Amino acid sequence: MAEADTSRPVGKPVSDAARILRYFAFALYGVALLAVLALVYLGAGEILLKVAGRTGEATVVDLRDETYRVVRSYYGAGGTAVRTEMRTDYHVTYRLAADGRDYRQESRVSEDFYRGLAKGQTFPVRYLAGNPEFNRIDPERSIWGLLVSGLLAAFFGSCGWLFHRVGRKLAAAERLRPE
């Protein structure tokens, strides 16, 4: 009985270019997956507030800004470069009456939101019924995380799909090429 020859390959091997494009595509898919996970993490609370949340009134108790210096060092062939910049964080302390109780909380907010407030002023707040500690006072701040995560997921997913498709086309063209 004759034995089958299994030493030779069945088809032509895929070129390095096609293989690299596929690896790069899968790396981009991984980055897109991380962006989608960030979108889910950031968006779950926002969706919960949108569906099950209530709108109430909060009163500004205190406004506080905190300015600090950020120092960054960059190391390179030419030596070390140090860059310093001043940053300011804006905080609002507010009182919210919900579910028959008073809640006092401090939140970090955007500069525009901060500049539009004064002590004693009331503003709308969206909070979760039964858990008023979970709330949002600055609508601009909460939407940016969702927008950036969604755009990153779409960009990296699209690039991954494009590289994967080009890699497959390149491999198919090489298989059809006569020897």
OpenMM code with the backbone's topology and positions (N, CA, C; nanometers):
from openmm import Vec3, app, unit

residues = "MET ALA GLU ALA ASP THR SER ARG PRO VAL GLY LYS PRO VAL SER ASP ALA ALA ARG ILE LEU ARG TYR PHE ALA PHE ALA LEU TYR GLY VAL ALA LEU LEU ALA VAL LEU ALA LEU VAL TYR LEU GLY ALA GLY GLU ILE LEU LEU LYS VAL ALA GLY ARG THR GLY GLU ALA THR VAL VAL ASP LEU ARG ASP GLU THR TYR ARG VAL VAL ARG SER TYR TYR GLY ALA GLY GLY THR ALA VAL ARG THR GLU MET ARG THR ASP TYR HIS VAL THR TYR ARG LEU ALA ALA ASP GLY ARG ASP TYR ARG GLN GLU SER ARG VAL SER GLU ASP PHE TYR ARG GLY LEU ALA LYS GLY GLN THR PHE PRO VAL ARG TYR LEU ALA GLY ASN PRO GLU PHE ASN ARG ILE ASP PRO GLU ARG SER ILE TRP GLY LEU LEU VAL SER GLY LEU LEU ALA ALA PHE PHE GLY SER CYS GLY TRP LEU PHE HIS ARG VAL GLY ARG LYS LEU ALA ALA ALA GLU ARG LEU ARG PRO GLU".split()
positions = [
    Vec3(0.0831, -0.1173, 0.0000),
    Vec3(0.0000, 0.0000, 0.0000),
    Vec3(0.0883, 0.1247, 0.0000),
    Vec3(0.0568, 0.2216, -0.0834),
    Vec3(0.1372, 0.3426, -0.0985),
    Vec3(0.0987, 0.4449, 0.0074),
    Vec3(0.1993, 0.5143, 0.0562),
    Vec3(0.1743, 0.6192, 0.1548),
    Vec3(0.1591, 0.7531, 0.0851),
    Vec3(0.0743, 0.8393, 0.1429),
    Vec3(0.0512, 0.9715, 0.0856),
    Vec3(0.1694, 1.0619, 0.1161),
    Vec3(0.2047, 1.1440, 0.0196),
    Vec3(0.3133, 1.2390, 0.0372),
    Vec3(0.2576, 1.3653, 0.1036),
    Vec3(0.2965, 1.3889, 0.2276),
    Vec3(0.2464, 1.5065, 0.3018),
    Vec3(0.3547, 1.6107, 0.3217),
    Vec3(0.4658, 1.5976, 0.2541),
    Vec3(0.5772, 1.6888, 0.2776),
    Vec3(0.5644, 1.8197, 0.2014),
    Vec3(0.4868, 1.8252, 0.0946),
    Vec3(0.4794, 1.9488, 0.0183),
    Vec3(0.3564, 2.0295, 0.0600),
    Vec3(0.3638, 2.1626, 0.0515),
    Vec3(0.2497, 2.2464, 0.0908),
    Vec3(0.1355, 2.2335, -0.0090),
    Vec3(0.0136, 2.2549, 0.0413),
    Vec3(-0.1062, 2.2434, -0.0410),
    Vec3(-0.1200, 2.3619, -0.1341),
    Vec3(-0.0959, 2.4822, -0.0872),
    Vec3(-0.1075, 2.6028, -0.1692),
    Vec3(0.0180, 2.6857, -0.1572),
    Vec3(0.0196, 2.7965, -0.2258),
    Vec3(0.1343, 2.8871, -0.2164),
    Vec3(0.1321, 2.9577, -0.0812),
    Vec3(0.2485, 2.9823, -0.0226),
    Vec3(0.2501, 3.0555, 0.1043),
    Vec3(0.2100, 3.2016, 0.0828),
    Vec3(0.1529, 3.2598, 0.1841),
    Vec3(0.1109, 3.3993, 0.1788),
    Vec3(0.2346, 3.4863, 0.1969),
    Vec3(0.2416, 3.5966, 0.1219),
    Vec3(0.3590, 3.6841, 0.1292),
    Vec3(0.3649, 3.7545, 0.2643),
    Vec3(0.4842, 3.8077, 0.2914),
    Vec3(0.5039, 3.8803, 0.4171),
    Vec3(0.4173, 4.0057, 0.4241),
    Vec3(0.4000, 4.0730, 0.3107),
    Vec3(0.3191, 4.1958, 0.3091),
    Vec3(0.1749, 4.1664, 0.3491),
    Vec3(0.1176, 4.0602, 0.2927),
    Vec3(-0.0207, 4.0252, 0.3268),
    Vec3(-0.0316, 3.9841, 0.4730),
    Vec3(0.0660, 3.9105, 0.5217),
    Vec3(0.0648, 3.8664, 0.6621),
    Vec3(0.0757, 3.9867, 0.7550),
    Vec3(0.1638, 4.0827, 0.7235),
    Vec3(0.1808, 4.2016, 0.8075),
    Vec3(0.0534, 4.2851, 0.8077),
    Vec3(-0.0095, 4.2993, 0.6924),
    Vec3(-0.1355, 4.3741, 0.6870),
    Vec3(-0.2424, 4.3084, 0.7733),
    Vec3(-0.2479, 4.1780, 0.7710),
    Vec3(-0.3462, 4.1081, 0.8555),
    Vec3(-0.3161, 4.1279, 1.0032),
    Vec3(-0.1887, 4.1161, 1.0436),
    Vec3(-0.1525, 4.1369, 1.1839),
    Vec3(-0.1872, 4.2786, 1.2275),
    Vec3(-0.1562, 4.3743, 1.1406),
    Vec3(-0.1869, 4.5131, 1.1720),
    Vec3(-0.3380, 4.5338, 1.1829),
    Vec3(-0.4133, 4.4671, 1.0971),
    Vec3(-0.5593, 4.4772, 1.1025),
    Vec3(-0.6114, 4.4244, 1.2353),
    Vec3(-0.5579, 4.3117, 1.2802),
    Vec3(-0.6045, 4.2560, 1.4076),
    Vec3(-0.5629, 4.3430, 1.5260),
    Vec3(-0.4484, 4.4093, 1.5165),
    Vec3(-0.4094, 4.5035, 1.6218),
    Vec3(-0.5066, 4.6212, 1.6260),
    Vec3(-0.5457, 4.6705, 1.5084),
    Vec3(-0.6440, 4.7801, 1.5035),
    Vec3(-0.7799, 4.7349, 1.5561),
    Vec3(-0.8175, 4.6107, 1.5261),
    Vec3(-0.9417, 4.5566, 1.5828),
    Vec3(-0.9348, 4.5556, 1.7358),
    Vec3(-0.8187, 4.5215, 1.7901),
    Vec3(-0.8019, 4.5220, 1.9361),
    Vec3(-0.8179, 4.6607, 1.9948),
    Vec3(-0.7591, 4.7607, 1.9296),
    Vec3(-0.7730, 4.8995, 1.9769),
    Vec3(-0.9189, 4.9442, 1.9673),
    Vec3(-0.9855, 4.9058, 1.8583),
    Vec3(-1.1273, 4.9406, 1.8425),
    Vec3(-1.2109, 4.8750, 1.9523),
    Vec3(-1.1767, 4.7507, 1.9873),
    Vec3(-1.2488, 4.6823, 2.0945),
    Vec3(-1.2302, 4.7545, 2.2275),
    Vec3(-1.1090, 4.8012, 2.2551),
    Vec3(-1.0863, 4.8774, 2.3781),
    Vec3(-1.1671, 5.0071, 2.3790),
    Vec3(-1.1757, 5.0725, 2.2643),
    Vec3(-1.2554, 5.1959, 2.2554),
    Vec3(-1.4035, 5.1664, 2.2759),
    Vec3(-1.4500, 5.0528, 2.2237),
    Vec3(-1.5906, 5.0143, 2.2444),
    Vec3(-1.6155, 4.9846, 2.3918),
    Vec3(-1.5207, 4.9178, 2.4575),
    Vec3(-1.5360, 4.8909, 2.6008),
    Vec3(-1.5394, 5.0209, 2.6808),
    Vec3(-1.4573, 5.1181, 2.6431),
    Vec3(-1.4617, 5.2492, 2.7093),
    Vec3(-1.5955, 5.3167, 2.6843),
    Vec3(-1.6463, 5.3029, 2.5630),
    Vec3(-1.7770, 5.3605, 2.5296),
    Vec3(-1.8868, 5.2976, 2.6147),
    Vec3(-1.8820, 5.1664, 2.6306),
    Vec3(-1.9820, 5.0975, 2.7124),
    Vec3(-1.9698, 5.1409, 2.8581),
    Vec3(-1.8468, 5.1498, 2.9073),
    Vec3(-1.8248, 5.1885, 3.0463),
    Vec3(-1.8741, 5.3309, 3.0716),
    Vec3(-1.8373, 5.4238, 2.9838),
    Vec3(-1.8787, 5.5630, 3.0014),
    Vec3(-2.0268, 5.5822, 2.9712),
    Vec3(-2.0764, 5.5071, 2.8744),
    Vec3(-2.2134, 5.5264, 2.8295),
    Vec3(-2.3183, 5.4618, 2.9167),
    Vec3(-2.2808, 5.3586, 2.9931),
    Vec3(-2.3799, 5.2887, 3.0749),
    Vec3(-2.4449, 5.3829, 3.1752),
    Vec3(-2.3642, 5.4639, 3.2424),
    Vec3(-2.4186, 5.5589, 3.3391),
    Vec3(-2.5028, 5.6662, 3.2735),
    Vec3(-2.4579, 5.7131, 3.1576),
    Vec3(-2.5335, 5.8166, 3.0868),
    Vec3(-2.6679, 5.7631, 3.0381),
    Vec3(-2.6677, 5.6414, 2.9876),
    Vec3(-2.7928, 5.5801, 2.9413),
    Vec3(-2.8861, 5.5570, 3.0589),
    Vec3(-2.8303, 5.5099, 3.1705),
    Vec3(-2.9106, 5.4869, 3.2909),
    Vec3(-2.9739, 5.6170, 3.3386),
    Vec3(-2.8986, 5.7259, 3.3382),
    Vec3(-2.9547, 5.8552, 3.3781),
    Vec3(-3.0610, 5.9026, 3.2804),
    Vec3(-3.0409, 5.8754, 3.1520),
    Vec3(-3.1377, 5.9188, 3.0502),
    Vec3(-3.2695, 5.8435, 3.0649),
    Vec3(-3.2607, 5.7122, 3.0909),
    Vec3(-3.3811, 5.6286, 3.0964),
    Vec3(-3.4505, 5.6365, 3.2327),
    Vec3(-3.3743, 5.6166, 3.3396),
    Vec3(-3.4347, 5.6071, 3.4725),
    Vec3(-3.4103, 5.7297, 3.5593),
    Vec3(-3.3465, 5.8323, 3.5046),
    Vec3(-3.3124, 5.9493, 3.5842),
    Vec3(-3.4261, 6.0485, 3.5966),
    Vec3(-3.4110, 6.1338, 3.6939),
    Vec3(-3.5045, 6.2434, 3.7158),
    Vec3(-3.4280, 6.3749, 3.7088),
    Vec3(-3.4988, 6.4806, 3.6760),
    Vec3(-3.4381, 6.6128, 3.6739),
    Vec3(-3.4813, 6.6879, 3.7981),
    Vec3(-3.3843, 6.7424, 3.8678),
    Vec3(-3.4131, 6.8187, 3.9887),
    Vec3(-3.3382, 6.9507, 3.9854),
    Vec3(-3.3489, 7.0251, 4.0942),
    Vec3(-3.2816, 7.1537, 4.1069),
    Vec3(-3.1739, 7.1426, 4.2136),
    Vec3(-3.0563, 7.1933, 4.1813),
    Vec3(-2.9459, 7.1990, 4.2767),
    Vec3(-2.9114, 7.3449, 4.3013),
    Vec3(-2.8588, 7.3724, 4.4183),
    Vec3(-2.8201, 7.5081, 4.4557),
    Vec3(-2.6693, 7.5120, 4.4783),
    Vec3(-2.6040, 7.6115, 4.4214),
    Vec3(-2.4595, 7.6264, 4.4363),
    Vec3(-2.4288, 7.6698, 4.5791),
    Vec3(-2.3448, 7.5932, 4.6468),
    Vec3(-2.3023, 7.6261, 4.7826),
    Vec3(-2.1662, 7.6945, 4.7786),
    Vec3(-2.0760, 7.6448, 4.6942),
    Vec3(-1.9413, 7.7004, 4.6881),
    Vec3(-1.8825, 7.6770, 4.5495),
    Vec3(-1.8003, 7.7719, 4.5076),
    Vec3(-1.7260, 7.7606, 4.3820),
    Vec3(-1.5777, 7.7668, 4.4157),
    Vec3(-1.5016, 7.6764, 4.3574),
    Vec3(-1.3588, 7.6710, 4.3884),
    Vec3(-1.2808, 7.6366, 4.2624),
    Vec3(-1.1739, 7.7121, 4.2389),
    Vec3(-1.0835, 7.6758, 4.1301),
    Vec3(-0.9472, 7.6450, 4.1902),
    Vec3(-0.8803, 7.5516, 4.1296),
    Vec3(-0.7526, 7.5040, 4.1799),
    Vec3(-0.6520, 7.5099, 4.0651),
    Vec3(-0.5516, 7.5951, 4.0792),
    Vec3(-0.4492, 7.6095, 3.9766),
    Vec3(-0.3221, 7.5410, 4.0247),
    Vec3(-0.2636, 7.4641, 3.9363),
    Vec3(-0.1418, 7.3918, 3.9710),
    Vec3(-0.0514, 7.3837, 3.8480),
    Vec3(0.0734, 7.3506, 3.8743),
    Vec3(0.1747, 7.3433, 3.7690),
    Vec3(0.1941, 7.1965, 3.7293),
    Vec3(0.1987, 7.1737, 3.5982),
    Vec3(0.2269, 7.0410, 3.5447),
    Vec3(0.3649, 7.0468, 3.4807),
    Vec3(0.4532, 6.9563, 3.5222),
    Vec3(0.5886, 6.9513, 3.4685),
    Vec3(0.6042, 6.8210, 3.3920),
    Vec3(0.6483, 6.8337, 3.2677),
    Vec3(0.6715, 6.7151, 3.1847),
    Vec3(0.8155, 6.7166, 3.1372),
    Vec3(0.8798, 6.6017, 3.1440),
    Vec3(1.0175, 6.5876, 3.0978),
    Vec3(1.0190, 6.4998, 2.9738),
    Vec3(1.0944, 6.5420, 2.8755),
    Vec3(1.1115, 6.4658, 2.7525),
    Vec3(1.2594, 6.4336, 2.7372),
    Vec3(1.2903, 6.3073, 2.7202),
    Vec3(1.4283, 6.2637, 2.7066),
    Vec3(1.4548, 6.2265, 2.5617),
    Vec3(1.5659, 6.2713, 2.5095),
    Vec3(1.6005, 6.2410, 2.3714),
    Vec3(1.7501, 6.2425, 2.3524),
    Vec3(1.7903, 6.2279, 2.2273),
    Vec3(1.9327, 6.2245, 2.1953),
    Vec3(1.9995, 6.3582, 2.2249),
    Vec3(1.9260, 6.4655, 2.2122),
    Vec3(1.9821, 6.5985, 2.2364),
    Vec3(1.9836, 6.6387, 2.3826),
    Vec3(1.9362, 6.5550, 2.4708),
    Vec3(1.9329, 6.5875, 2.6129),
    Vec3(1.7901, 6.5825, 2.6657),
    Vec3(1.7698, 6.6495, 2.7764),
    Vec3(1.6404, 6.6498, 2.8415),
    Vec3(1.5732, 6.7845, 2.8213),
    Vec3(1.4480, 6.7804, 2.7848),
    Vec3(1.3690, 6.9025, 2.7711),
    Vec3(1.2590, 6.8982, 2.8763),
    Vec3(1.2401, 7.0075, 2.9443),
    Vec3(1.1379, 7.0171, 3.0476),
    Vec3(1.0374, 7.1221, 3.0049),
    Vec3(0.9106, 7.0846, 3.0112),
    Vec3(0.8028, 7.1774, 2.9758),
    Vec3(0.7089, 7.1909, 3.0940),
    Vec3(0.6835, 7.3116, 3.1356),
    Vec3(0.5896, 7.3346, 3.2450),
    Vec3(0.4720, 7.4154, 3.1926),
    Vec3(0.3574, 7.3860, 3.2477),
    Vec3(0.2377, 7.4626, 3.2127),
    Vec3(0.1478, 7.4692, 3.3347),
    Vec3(0.0674, 7.5713, 3.3384),
    Vec3(-0.0267, 7.5891, 3.4487),
    Vec3(-0.1625, 7.5350, 3.4056),
    Vec3(-0.2272, 7.4617, 3.4949),
    Vec3(-0.3603, 7.4079, 3.4695),
    Vec3(-0.4533, 7.4517, 3.5816),
    Vec3(-0.5801, 7.4634, 3.5464),
    Vec3(-0.6809, 7.4997, 3.6452),
    Vec3(-0.7960, 7.4018, 3.6376),
    Vec3(-0.8322, 7.3470, 3.7525),
    Vec3(-0.9508, 7.2622, 3.7648),
    Vec3(-1.0592, 7.3436, 3.8339),
    Vec3(-1.1819, 7.3252, 3.7896),
    Vec3(-1.2952, 7.3995, 3.8436),
    Vec3(-1.3880, 7.3046, 3.9166),
    Vec3(-1.4243, 7.3407, 4.0402),
    Vec3(-1.5086, 7.2564, 4.1246),
    Vec3(-1.6305, 7.3354, 4.1715),
    Vec3(-1.7445, 7.2675, 4.1754),
    Vec3(-1.8684, 7.3262, 4.2247),
    Vec3(-1.9196, 7.2386, 4.3380),
    Vec3(-1.9455, 7.2983, 4.4527),
    Vec3(-2.0117, 7.2295, 4.5626),
    Vec3(-2.1578, 7.2708, 4.5568),
    Vec3(-2.2460, 7.1731, 4.5573),
    Vec3(-2.3884, 7.2034, 4.5423),
    Vec3(-2.4709, 7.1173, 4.6362),
    Vec3(-2.5940, 7.1645, 4.6589),
    Vec3(-2.6892, 7.0949, 4.7453),
    Vec3(-2.8064, 7.0529, 4.6585),
    Vec3(-2.8453, 6.9282, 4.6728),
    Vec3(-2.9550, 6.8707, 4.5953),
    Vec3(-3.0567, 6.8113, 4.6919),
    Vec3(-3.1812, 6.8516, 4.6787),
    Vec3(-3.2890, 6.7936, 4.7589),
    Vec3(-3.3612, 6.6907, 4.6715),
    Vec3(-3.3510, 6.5628, 4.7134),
    Vec3(-3.4135, 6.4555, 4.6358),
    Vec3(-3.4552, 6.3425, 4.7293),
    Vec3(-3.5646, 6.2796, 4.6963),
    Vec3(-3.6170, 6.1667, 4.7744),
    Vec3(-3.6322, 6.2018, 4.9224),
    Vec3(-3.6702, 6.3272, 4.9519),
    Vec3(-3.6961, 6.3681, 5.0895),
    Vec3(-3.5711, 6.3947, 5.1714),
    Vec3(-3.4552, 6.3962, 5.1115),
    Vec3(-3.3297, 6.4210, 5.1837),
    Vec3(-3.2483, 6.5265, 5.1111),
    Vec3(-3.1557, 6.5886, 5.1852),
    Vec3(-3.0626, 6.6847, 5.1262),
    Vec3(-2.9278, 6.6164, 5.1033),
    Vec3(-2.8724, 6.6377, 4.9876),
    Vec3(-2.7421, 6.5820, 4.9521),
    Vec3(-2.6491, 6.6970, 4.9180),
    Vec3(-2.5278, 6.6886, 4.9654),
    Vec3(-2.4261, 6.7892, 4.9359),
    Vec3(-2.3106, 6.7179, 4.8658),
    Vec3(-2.2692, 6.7742, 4.7541),
    Vec3(-2.1685, 6.7069, 4.6739),
    Vec3(-2.0796, 6.8091, 4.6040),
    Vec3(-1.9570, 6.7673, 4.5731),
    Vec3(-1.8658, 6.8509, 4.4957),
    Vec3(-1.8318, 6.7774, 4.3672),
    Vec3(-1.8335, 6.8506, 4.2564),
    Vec3(-1.8013, 6.7915, 4.1265),
    Vec3(-1.7061, 6.8810, 4.0500),
    Vec3(-1.6218, 6.8173, 3.9730),
    Vec3(-1.5337, 6.8906, 3.8818),
    Vec3(-1.6126, 6.9202, 3.7552),
    Vec3(-1.6054, 7.0441, 3.7063),
    Vec3(-1.6861, 7.0864, 3.5917),
    Vec3(-1.5975, 7.1581, 3.4900),
    Vec3(-1.6532, 7.1821, 3.3722),
    Vec3(-1.5815, 7.2562, 3.2683),
    Vec3(-1.5759, 7.4044, 3.3052),
    Vec3(-1.4822, 7.4750, 3.2430),
    Vec3(-1.4660, 7.6176, 3.2724),
    Vec3(-1.5902, 7.6972, 3.2321),
    Vec3(-1.6502, 7.6642, 3.1187),
    Vec3(-1.7697, 7.7368, 3.0735),
    Vec3(-1.8847, 7.7213, 3.1720),
    Vec3(-1.9055, 7.5993, 3.2210),
    Vec3(-2.0124, 7.5749, 3.3178),
    Vec3(-1.9844, 7.6510, 3.4469),
    Vec3(-1.8581, 7.6484, 3.4911),
    Vec3(-1.8156, 7.7160, 3.6138),
    Vec3(-1.8381, 7.8667, 3.6052),
    Vec3(-1.8008, 7.9255, 3.4921),
    Vec3(-1.8126, 8.0707, 3.4748),
    Vec3(-1.9586, 8.1176, 3.4732),
    Vec3(-2.0515, 8.0294, 3.4398),
    Vec3(-2.1923, 8.0661, 3.4346),
    Vec3(-2.2653, 8.0524, 3.5674),
    Vec3(-2.1930, 8.0179, 3.6749),
    Vec3(-2.2565, 7.9966, 3.8055),
    Vec3(-2.2167, 8.1033, 3.9060),
    Vec3(-2.3017, 8.1195, 4.0074),
    Vec3(-2.2737, 8.2080, 4.1207),
    Vec3(-2.3289, 8.1410, 4.2465),
    Vec3(-2.2744, 8.1758, 4.3612),
    Vec3(-2.3227, 8.1187, 4.4873),
    Vec3(-2.4698, 8.1483, 4.5052),
    Vec3(-2.5455, 8.0475, 4.5471),
    Vec3(-2.6882, 8.0622, 4.5695),
    Vec3(-2.7732, 8.0404, 4.4454),
    Vec3(-2.7116, 8.0316, 4.3289),
    Vec3(-2.7852, 8.0110, 4.2043),
    Vec3(-2.8324, 7.8657, 4.1958),
    Vec3(-2.9496, 7.8463, 4.1346),
    Vec3(-2.9993, 7.7101, 4.1127),
    Vec3(-2.9781, 7.6731, 3.9661),
    Vec3(-2.9592, 7.5439, 3.9452),
    Vec3(-2.9381, 7.4925, 3.8104),
    Vec3(-2.9947, 7.3498, 3.8040),
    Vec3(-3.0276, 7.3029, 3.6847),
    Vec3(-3.0835, 7.1678, 3.6736),
    Vec3(-2.9760, 7.0608, 3.6916),
    Vec3(-3.0168, 6.9519, 3.7530),
    Vec3(-2.9287, 6.8371, 3.7731),
    Vec3(-3.0062, 6.7107, 3.7390),
    Vec3(-2.9421, 6.6177, 3.6763),
    Vec3(-3.0050, 6.4894, 3.6426),
    Vec3(-2.9501, 6.3861, 3.7400),
    Vec3(-3.0391, 6.3173, 3.8131),
    Vec3(-2.9953, 6.2204, 3.9129),
    Vec3(-3.0747, 6.0916, 3.8983),
    Vec3(-3.0206, 5.9869, 3.9554),
    Vec3(-3.0827, 5.8557, 3.9496),
    Vec3(-3.1799, 5.8417, 4.0663),
    Vec3(-3.3048, 5.8114, 4.0356),
    Vec3(-3.4065, 5.7945, 4.1397),
    Vec3(-3.3650, 5.6801, 4.2316),
    Vec3(-3.3725, 5.7029, 4.3606),
    Vec3(-3.3323, 5.6027, 4.4579),
    Vec3(-3.1840, 5.6083, 4.4911),
    Vec3(-3.1052, 5.6781, 4.4113),
    Vec3(-2.9620, 5.6922, 4.4353),
    Vec3(-2.9171, 5.8311, 4.3875),
    Vec3(-2.9600, 5.9373, 4.4559),
    Vec3(-2.9286, 6.0736, 4.4101),
    Vec3(-2.7802, 6.1086, 4.4121),
    Vec3(-2.6970, 6.0276, 4.4807),
    Vec3(-2.5534, 6.0545, 4.4775),
    Vec3(-2.4977, 6.0357, 4.3368),
    Vec3(-2.5667, 5.9567, 4.2548),
    Vec3(-2.5268, 5.9358, 4.1152),
    Vec3(-2.5994, 6.0402, 4.0318),
    Vec3(-2.5275, 6.1470, 3.9941),
    Vec3(-2.5912, 6.2560, 3.9201),
    Vec3(-2.4922, 6.3218, 3.8256),
    Vec3(-2.5461, 6.4035, 3.7361),
    Vec3(-2.4654, 6.4803, 3.6412),
    Vec3(-2.5137, 6.6238, 3.6428),
    Vec3(-2.4190, 6.7160, 3.6577),
    Vec3(-2.4573, 6.8567, 3.6585),
    Vec3(-2.4059, 6.9308, 3.5363),
    Vec3(-2.3031, 6.8790, 3.4709),
    Vec3(-2.2415, 6.9471, 3.3567),
    Vec3(-2.2626, 6.8631, 3.2319),
    Vec3(-2.3630, 6.8953, 3.1521),
    Vec3(-2.3922, 6.8119, 3.0354),
    Vec3(-2.2793, 6.8106, 2.9319),
    Vec3(-2.2032, 6.9191, 2.9206),
    Vec3(-2.0929, 6.9246, 2.8240),
    Vec3(-1.9834, 6.8246, 2.8601),
    Vec3(-1.9557, 6.8119, 2.9885),
    Vec3(-1.8490, 6.7243, 3.0349),
    Vec3(-1.8829, 6.5767, 3.0139),
    Vec3(-2.0078, 6.5391, 3.0294),
    Vec3(-2.0447, 6.3984, 3.0198),
    Vec3(-2.0539, 6.3498, 2.8758),
    Vec3(-2.0802, 6.4365, 2.7810),
    Vec3(-2.0982, 6.3936, 2.6426),
    Vec3(-1.9643, 6.3716, 2.5719),
    Vec3(-1.8578, 6.4399, 2.6143),
    Vec3(-1.7299, 6.4286, 2.5449),
    Vec3(-1.6710, 6.2895, 2.5511),
    Vec3(-1.6816, 6.2225, 2.6649),
    Vec3(-1.6289, 6.0870, 2.6764),
    Vec3(-1.6979, 5.9919, 2.5805),
    Vec3(-1.8288, 6.0073, 2.5669),
    Vec3(-1.9040, 5.9226, 2.4747),
    Vec3(-1.8647, 5.9514, 2.3300),
    Vec3(-1.8561, 6.0779, 2.2961),
    Vec3(-1.8252, 6.1164, 2.1592),
    Vec3(-1.6850, 6.0703, 2.1177),
    Vec3(-1.5862, 6.0955, 2.2021),
    Vec3(-1.4487, 6.0578, 2.1690),
    Vec3(-1.4350, 5.9060, 2.1598),
    Vec3(-1.4918, 5.8327, 2.2541),
    Vec3(-1.4830, 5.6858, 2.2495),
    Vec3(-1.5503, 5.6297, 2.1255),
    Vec3(-1.6659, 5.6825, 2.0912),
    Vec3(-1.7364, 5.6351, 1.9719),
    Vec3(-1.6595, 5.6632, 1.8443),
    Vec3(-1.6024, 5.7821, 1.8334),
    Vec3(-1.5243, 5.8162, 1.7145),
    Vec3(-1.3970, 5.7320, 1.7039),
    Vec3(-1.3300, 5.7078, 1.8167),
    Vec3(-1.2111, 5.6235, 1.8138),
    Vec3(-1.2454, 5.4803, 1.7739),
    Vec3(-1.3541, 5.4275, 1.8283),
    Vec3(-1.3952, 5.2910, 1.7926),
    Vec3(-1.4266, 5.2813, 1.6435),
    Vec3(-1.4979, 5.3794, 1.5906),
    Vec3(-1.5317, 5.3778, 1.4479),
    Vec3(-1.4065, 5.3921, 1.3616),
    Vec3(-1.3145, 5.4803, 1.3990),
    Vec3(-1.1942, 5.5023, 1.3205),
    Vec3(-1.1062, 5.3775, 1.3178),
    Vec3(-1.0734, 5.3234, 1.4349),
    Vec3(-0.9836, 5.2084, 1.4390),
    Vec3(-1.0496, 5.0833, 1.3827),
    Vec3(-1.1790, 5.0676, 1.4038),
    Vec3(-1.2496, 4.9547, 1.3436),
    Vec3(-1.2502, 4.9628, 1.1918),
    Vec3(-1.2721, 5.0810, 1.1378),
    Vec3(-1.2720, 5.1000, 0.9921),
    Vec3(-1.1329, 5.0775, 0.9331),
    Vec3(-1.0312, 5.1300, 1.0002),
    Vec3(-0.8940, 5.1081, 0.9521),
    Vec3(-0.8578, 4.9601, 0.9583),
    Vec3(-0.8971, 4.8929, 1.0653),
    Vec3(-0.8713, 4.7488, 1.0753),
    Vec3(-0.9395, 4.6723, 0.9651),
    Vec3(-1.0644, 4.7061, 0.9376),
    Vec3(-1.1380, 4.6396, 0.8300),
    Vec3(-1.0690, 4.6637, 0.6962),
    Vec3(-1.0243, 4.7873, 0.6718),
    Vec3(-0.9576, 4.8213, 0.5455),
    Vec3(-0.8268, 4.7428, 0.5292),
    Vec3(-0.7435, 4.7388, 0.6319),
    Vec3(-0.6173, 4.6652, 0.6229),
    Vec3(-0.6419, 4.5148, 0.6081),
    Vec3(-0.7412, 4.4646, 0.6779),
    Vec3(-0.7735, 4.3220, 0.6655),
    Vec3(-0.8178, 4.2893, 0.5227),
    Vec3(-0.9001, 4.3744, 0.4673),
    Vec3(-0.9493, 4.3536, 0.3304),
    Vec3(-0.8364, 4.3622, 0.2279),
    Vec3(-0.7486, 4.4607, 0.2416),
    Vec3(-0.6352, 4.4738, 0.1497),
    Vec3(-0.5426, 4.3530, 0.1621),
    Vec3(-0.5190, 4.3070, 0.2841),
    Vec3(-0.4354, 4.1886, 0.3049),
    Vec3(-0.4942, 4.0648, 0.2392),
    Vec3(-0.6258, 4.0479, 0.2490),
    Vec3(-0.6910, 3.9334, 0.1849),
    Vec3(-0.6826, 3.9424, 0.0330),
    Vec3(-0.7041, 4.0611, -0.0217),
    Vec3(-0.6950, 4.0805, -0.1673),
    Vec3(-0.5530, 4.0529, -0.2165),
    Vec3(-0.4540, 4.1016, -0.1428),
    Vec3(-0.3147, 4.0796, -0.1805),
    Vec3(-0.2800, 3.9310, -0.1784),
    Vec3(-0.3250, 3.8603, -0.0748),
    Vec3(-0.2985, 3.7165, -0.0662),
    Vec3(-0.3687, 3.6412, -0.1790),
    Vec3(-0.4915, 3.6810, -0.2112),
    Vec3(-0.5652, 3.6150, -0.3194),
    Vec3(-0.4978, 3.6411, -0.4539),
    Vec3(-0.4486, 3.7605, -0.4762),
    Vec3(-0.3814, 3.7928, -0.6028),
    Vec3(-0.2528, 3.7139, -0.6174),
    Vec3(-0.1810, 3.6919, -0.5067),
    Vec3(-0.0559, 3.6159, -0.5110),
    Vec3(-0.0832, 3.4678, -0.5371),
    Vec3(-0.1918, 3.4169, -0.4873),
    Vec3(-0.2265, 3.2750, -0.5118),
    Vec3(-0.2611, 3.2501, -0.6568),
    Vec3(-0.3213, 3.3497, -0.7219),
    Vec3(-0.3629, 3.3354, -0.8618),
    Vec3(-0.2488, 3.3602, -0.9602),
    Vec3(-0.1406, 3.4224, -0.9145),
    Vec3(-0.0287, 3.4530, -1.0016),
    Vec3(0.0402, 3.3241, -1.0450),
    Vec3(0.0636, 3.3084, -1.1752),
    Vec3(0.1325, 3.1868, -1.2212),
    Vec3(0.2782, 3.1862, -1.1774),
    Vec3(0.3312, 3.0667, -1.1594),
    Vec3(0.4702, 3.0523, -1.1133),
    Vec3(0.5698, 3.0756, -1.2193),
] * unit.nanometer
topology = app.Topology()
chain = topology.addChain("A")
for resn in residues:
    res = topology.addResidue(resn, chain)
    for name in ("N", "CA", "C"):
        topology.addAtom(name, app.Element.getBySymbol(name[0]), res)
